[in-house]
Amino acid sequence: MRIRTDGDYVHRIDTIQAAMTALDENTKTAAVLAACEHARQDRRAKEQALAHPDMTPELAEILSTSTMQLCYEVTTHVGTD
């Protein structure tokens, strides 16, 4: 797979190098693969967090990112039969 890093895509170099540093990887390919795996695991963890009884709308907002918006809503109903 080739990732363009020329012209309008030059910012990708910084992004990939930041991933290499953050994920402690020595190659661009390993960094991209590690970032993809991290994204998969992060999504699962966030789904579990949303189901946790201590979750709040504020925590959901903190866990949100520009690519994954989380919403937590509490719905209650009081009624008599």
C-alpha positions in Angstrom: 0.0 0.0 0.0 1.3 3.5 -0.8 0.3 6.5 1.1 0.8 9.8 -0.7 2.9 12.3 1.2 3.6 14.8 -1.5 1.9 18.1 -2.3 -1.3 18.6 -0.4 -0.6 15.4 1.6 2.8 16.4 3.1 1.1 16.8 6.5 0.7 13.0 6.6 4.5 12.6 7.2 4.1 14.4 10.6 1.1 12.3 11.4 2.8 9.0 10.6 6.0 10.1 12.5 3.9 11.0 15.5 2.3 7.5 15.3 5.7 6.0 15.2 6.7 7.8 18.3 3.4 7.3 20.2 3.2 3.6 19.4 7.0 2.9 19.7 7.3 1.6 16.2 10.5 1.8 14.0 8.9 1.8 10.6 6.0 3.7 9.0 4.3 0.5 8.0 4.4 -0.9 11.5 3.1 2.5 12.9 0.1 2.5 10.5 -0.7 -1.1 11.3 -0.4 -0.5 15.0 -2.6 2.6 14.7 -5.2 0.6 12.9 -5.1 -2.1 15.6 -5.3 0.6 18.3 -8.4 2.1 16.6 -10.1 -1.3 16.6 -9.4 -2.0 20.3 -10.2 1.6 21.2 -13.7 1.3 19.6 -14.4 -1.9 21.5 -13.2 -0.3 24.8 -15.4 2.7 24.2 -18.4 0.6 23.5 -17.8 -1.2 26.8 -17.4 2.1 28.6 -20.7 3.4 27.3 -22.4 0.3 28.8 -20.7 0.8 32.2 -23.0 1.9 35.0 -20.8 4.8 35.9 -20.9 6.4 32.5 -22.1 9.9 32.2 -22.7 12.3 29.3 -19.7 14.3 30.3 -17.4 11.2 30.2 -18.8 10.2 26.8 -17.9 13.7 25.6 -14.3 13.3 27.0 -13.9 10.0 25.3 -15.1 11.3 21.9 -12.7 12.2 19.2 -13.1 14.0 15.9 -13.5 10.7 14.2 -15.7 8.9 16.8 -18.4 10.9 18.5 -19.9 9.2 21.6 -23.3 10.0 23.0 -24.7 8.8 26.3 -28.3 9.4 27.2 -30.2 8.4 30.3 -33.9 7.7 29.7 -36.2 7.2 32.6 -39.9 6.4 32.8 -42.2 6.6 35.8 -45.6 5.2 35.5 -48.3 3.3 37.2 -50.2 0.3 36.0 
